[in-house]
Amino acid sequence: MRTILKIMVILSIFLSLSSCQSLTAFNDYMNERAMRKKMALANVDFNKCLNQGFTPNTDAFRLCLDNRAIERKISVAEKNAQRAAAAASAAAAQNTPQRGLSGCEYMIGVTC
């Protein structure tokens, strides 16, 4: 009976250690993926500013790159604001008073 308990303890330690390694590998993969996305966006920004006629390694070129980053942040903020407005209007639609069929004068949600 003691040997079975020892085997179970060793097995549980082994499984917990292997799960840590897989979690570390997953985090490494996600970090690498995020880095590749940043590099791809930086490359797009670089080419866009270059095509607009800016000369690399100048203040104007760096300002163009900064403006592209700001435009991207604005775009993300606008999308988040649209999602929040849609969620707010959906929540408001659920909480509007309605004439109830259950004999209540007004229903708010599921209560009278």
C-alpha positions in Angstrom: 0.0 0.0 0.0 2.9 2.4 0.8 4.5 1.7 -2.6 1.3 2.7 -4.4 1.2 5.9 -2.4 4.8 6.7 -3.2 4.1 6.0 -6.9 1.1 8.3 -6.8 3.1 11.1 -5.2 5.9 10.7 -7.7 3.4 10.6 -10.6 1.6 13.8 -9.3 4.9 15.6 -9.0 5.9 14.6 -12.5 2.6 15.7 -13.9 2.7 19.1 -12.2 6.3 19.7 -13.4 5.4 18.8 -17.0 2.4 21.1 -16.9 4.7 24.0 -15.9 6.9 23.3 -18.9 4.0 23.3 -21.3 2.7 26.5 -19.8 6.1 28.1 -20.3 6.3 26.9 -23.9 2.8 28.3 -24.5 3.9 31.7 -23.0 7.0 31.7 -25.1 4.9 31.0 -28.2 2.5 33.8 -27.4 5.4 36.2 -26.8 7.0 35.3 -30.0 3.7 35.7 -31.9 3.2 39.2 -30.3 6.7 40.1 -31.3 6.1 39.0 -34.9 2.9 41.0 -35.1 4.8 44.1 -33.8 7.5 43.6 -36.3 5.1 43.2 -39.1 3.3 46.4 -38.1 6.6 48.3 -37.8 7.5 47.1 -41.3 4.2 48.2 -42.7 4.6 51.6 -41.0 8.2 51.9 -42.3 7.1 51.2 -45.9 4.1 53.5 -45.7 6.3 56.4 -44.5 8.9 55.6 -47.1 6.3 55.6 -49.9 5.0 58.9 -48.7 8.4 60.4 -49.4 10.0 60.6 -46.0 13.7 60.0 -45.7 14.7 57.4 -43.1 16.6 58.5 -40.0 15.1 62.0 -40.1 12.9 63.7 -37.6 10.1 63.9 -40.1 10.3 60.1 -40.7 10.2 59.4 -37.0 7.2 61.7 -36.7 5.5 59.8 -39.5 6.1 56.5 -37.7 4.7 58.0 -34.4 1.6 59.3 -36.3 1.0 55.8 -37.7 1.2 54.3 -34.2 -1.2 57.0 -32.9 -3.7 56.4 -35.8 -3.6 52.7 -34.9 -4.4 53.4 -31.3 -7.2 55.7 -32.3 -8.7 53.0 -34.5 -8.6 50.5 -31.7 -10.2 53.0 -29.3 -13.0 53.8 -31.8 -13.7 50.1 -32.2 -13.8 49.6 -28.4 -16.1 52.6 -28.0 -18.5 51.1 -30.7 -18.6 47.8 -28.9 -19.2 49.5 -25.6 -22.1 51.6 -27.1 -23.6 48.5 -28.6 -23.4 46.6 -25.3 -24.9 49.6 -23.4 -27.8 49.9 -25.8 -28.4 46.1 -25.6 -28.4 46.3 -21.8 -30.7 49.3 -21.8 -33.1 47.4 -24.1 -33.3 44.6 -21.7 -34.2 46.9 -18.8 -36.9 49.0 -20.4 -40.3 48.8 -18.7 -42.8 46.6 -20.7 -46.4 45.8 -20.2 -46.5 42.4 -18.6 -48.8 39.5 -19.5 -48.7 38.1 -16.0 -51.0 40.7 -14.5 -48.3 43.2 -13.6 -48.7 46.8 -14.8 -45.0 47.1 -15.8 -42.2 44.6 -16.1 -38.6 45.5 -15.7 -36.5 42.5 -16.7 -38.3 39.5 -15.2 -39.8 41.3 -12.1 -42.9 43.3 -11.6 
